Amino acid sequence: MAPTNVRSLPNVARQFKLAARPVGMPKESDFSLVESPMPRAGEDQVLVKTLYLSVDPYMRGRITGVRTYADPVNIGDTMVGGAVGQVVESHHAGFAAGEFILGNWGWQEYAVVEGQTLHKLNPNLAPISTALGVLGMPGMTAYFGFLEICRPQPGEVVVVSGAAGAVGSLVGQIAKVKGCRVVGIAGTEEKVHWLVNDLGFDAAFNYKSCADYTAKLKEICPLGIDCYFDNVGGAITDCLFPLLNVFGRVSVCGQISMYNLEKPEPGPRLLPFVLVKQLKVEGFIVTRWQGHWGEGITQMAQWLKEGKIHYREDIVEGFGSTVKAFIGMLQGENTGKMLVKV
Ligand SMILES: NC(=O)c1ccc[n+]([C@@H]2O[C@H](COP(=O)([O-])OP(=O)(O)OC[C@H]3O[C@@H](n4cnc5c(N)ncnc54)[C@H](OP(=O)(O)O)[C@@H]3O)[C@@H](O)[C@H]2O)c1
């Protein structure tokens, strides 16, 4: 792709800002599309043109106004998020116009970014969009969050919830590489079909049309469950704990079923199962392994090349559709990684 010439830049650039704190499921009116004068790069800075934006479940937590493991986005702030783009103008020695980069400049068409926060991408190694998916944060979440916490052994039974999403679809395939029997839980028949027929999951079911998760899991996991990779929490996870085998492992990755609740739901008491089954239950934030992401990316790229894992991107076109894509992802419209092509 030819680099954008600075002289042919538009006079204005658009950003999405947080307009209101969402109550329940976010609405389009919780964000505003704002135009600002085209920014120019200062010393050690780079002006980037966004090519792909990531929409991710963690963004729902950032807009609640509560500090979790990261600072919240305040009303009037530009939305945060990972992005892939092309350098338009560089005043940083490490980058030149036309290069492709990964960064965290959020929901903006153009942005001025400190050069030291950017990572250069090689478009000849993999499509640049994969830096936001299989070879980026979601891929590393699957790789380290599953392998480091579950430590799967060949022949073990692994259940993945949120199985057809960016992280879950990769966890199941990594478990297959490790010789496990893999069961996925997802929200449509099409997703279930994709998991079993295209990704090689041994079984999967649609939680939205399943009246009794416990009965279903007992039917497809007659020998119990050794590892559970939890992307969703809530009722699915409540039913799963009693079915875990002795010395089972649970990797608590996400709890998306609760992110849009207006009031917390009461849950069952699960610690007795942790005790009598001698379970290991561990939550994580993927940045824990940031120093090792290079190893994870190399291994995932190798498995991709060998055809051992496959990835899918669900691409929404146009910067103006970013909020729609975000809400759509929270509502399960995506199969694989949800991205916006700007
Ligand atoms: N710990 C970390 O460092 C870390 C890093 C990245 C992601 N995560 C977490 O990992 C999980 C997956 O993230 P992702 O980026 O791969 O997103 P994703 O799975 O690609 O997209 C979200 C999916 O969640 C499912 N979902 C929505 N509401 C649900 C509900 N009430 N019950 C069950 N499933 C529901 C939807 O699929 P269905 O059609 O199946 O409902 C939707 O497609 C999220 O919980 C996220 O917060 C954690």
The ligand as a MOL file (V3000), in Angstrom:
LIG
                    3D

  0  0  0     0  0            999 V3000
M  V30 BEGIN CTAB
M  V30 COUNTS 48 52 0 0 0
M  V30 BEGIN ATOM
M  V30 1 N -7.6560 -11.9510 30.8790 0
M  V30 2 C -7.1810 -11.3330 29.8050 0
M  V30 3 O -6.0440 -10.8450 29.7620 0
M  V30 4 C -8.0690 -11.2570 28.5900 0
M  V30 5 C -7.5650 -10.8230 27.3440 0
M  V30 6 C -8.4250 -10.8340 26.2270 0
M  V30 7 C -9.7610 -11.2350 26.3810 0
M  V30 8 N -10.2070 -11.5960 27.6130 0 CHG=1
M  V30 9 C -11.5800 -12.0620 27.8190 0
M  V30 10 O -11.7700 -13.1880 26.9970 0
M  V30 11 C -13.1410 -13.2650 26.6140 0
M  V30 12 C -13.2080 -13.3960 25.1070 0
M  V30 13 O -12.6360 -12.2290 24.5130 0
M  V30 14 P -12.5070 -12.1060 22.9290 0
M  V30 15 O -11.7170 -10.9090 22.6400 0
M  V30 16 O -12.1110 -13.4150 22.3860 0 CHG=-1
M  V30 17 O -14.0200 -11.7930 22.5070 0
M  V30 18 P -14.9220 -12.6700 21.5370 0
M  V30 19 O -15.1190 -14.0020 22.1800 0
M  V30 20 O -14.3440 -12.6130 20.1670 0
M  V30 21 O -16.2760 -11.8420 21.5100 0
M  V30 22 C -17.1360 -11.8470 22.5920 0
M  V30 23 C -18.1000 -13.0520 22.5370 0
M  V30 24 O -18.6690 -13.2400 23.8190 0
M  V30 25 C -19.8480 -13.9790 23.6930 0
M  V30 26 N -20.8370 -13.5140 24.6620 0
M  V30 27 C -21.4230 -12.3080 24.7500 0
M  V30 28 N -22.3090 -12.2760 25.7790 0
M  V30 29 C -22.3000 -13.5230 26.3170 0
M  V30 30 C -23.0100 -14.1250 27.3900 0
M  V30 31 N -23.9170 -13.4500 28.1120 0
M  V30 32 N -22.7510 -15.4200 27.6880 0
M  V30 33 C -21.8520 -16.1210 26.9620 0
M  V30 34 N -21.1360 -15.6000 25.9250 0
M  V30 35 C -21.3670 -14.3180 25.6160 0
M  V30 36 C -20.3530 -13.7680 22.2560 0
M  V30 37 O -20.3550 -15.0160 21.5780 0
M  V30 38 P -21.6090 -16.0550 21.6900 0
M  V30 39 O -22.3170 -15.9740 20.3790 0
M  V30 40 O -20.9280 -17.3580 21.9050 0
M  V30 41 O -22.4780 -15.6150 22.8210 0
M  V30 42 C -19.3060 -12.8400 21.6410 0
M  V30 43 O -19.0290 -13.1490 20.2980 0
M  V30 44 C -13.8120 -12.0230 27.1660 0
M  V30 45 O -14.4670 -12.3510 28.3790 0
M  V30 46 C -12.6660 -11.0770 27.4250 0
M  V30 47 O -12.9520 -10.1580 28.4380 0
M  V30 48 C -9.3820 -11.6210 28.7040 0
M  V30 END ATOM
M  V30 BEGIN BOND
M  V30 1 1 1 2
M  V30 2 2 2 3
M  V30 3 1 2 4
M  V30 4 1 4 5
M  V30 5 2 4 48
M  V30 6 2 5 6
M  V30 7 1 6 7
M  V30 8 2 7 8
M  V30 9 1 8 9
M  V30 10 1 8 48
M  V30 11 1 9 10
M  V30 12 1 9 46
M  V30 13 1 10 11
M  V30 14 1 11 12
M  V30 15 1 11 44
M  V30 16 1 12 13
M  V30 17 1 13 14
M  V30 18 2 14 15
M  V30 19 1 14 16
M  V30 20 1 14 17
M  V30 21 1 17 18
M  V30 22 2 18 19
M  V30 23 1 18 20
M  V30 24 1 18 21
M  V30 25 1 21 22
M  V30 26 1 22 23
M  V30 27 1 23 24
M  V30 28 1 23 42
M  V30 29 1 24 25
M  V30 30 1 25 26
M  V30 31 1 25 36
M  V30 32 1 26 27
M  V30 33 1 26 35
M  V30 34 2 27 28
M  V30 35 1 28 29
M  V30 36 1 29 30
M  V30 37 2 29 35
M  V30 38 1 30 31
M  V30 39 2 30 32
M  V30 40 1 32 33
M  V30 41 2 33 34
M  V30 42 1 34 35
M  V30 43 1 36 37
M  V30 44 1 36 42
M  V30 45 1 37 38
M  V30 46 2 38 39
M  V30 47 1 38 40
M  V30 48 1 38 41
M  V30 49 1 42 43
M  V30 50 1 44 45
M  V30 51 1 44 46
M  V30 52 1 46 47
M  V30 END BOND
M  V30 END CTAB
M  END
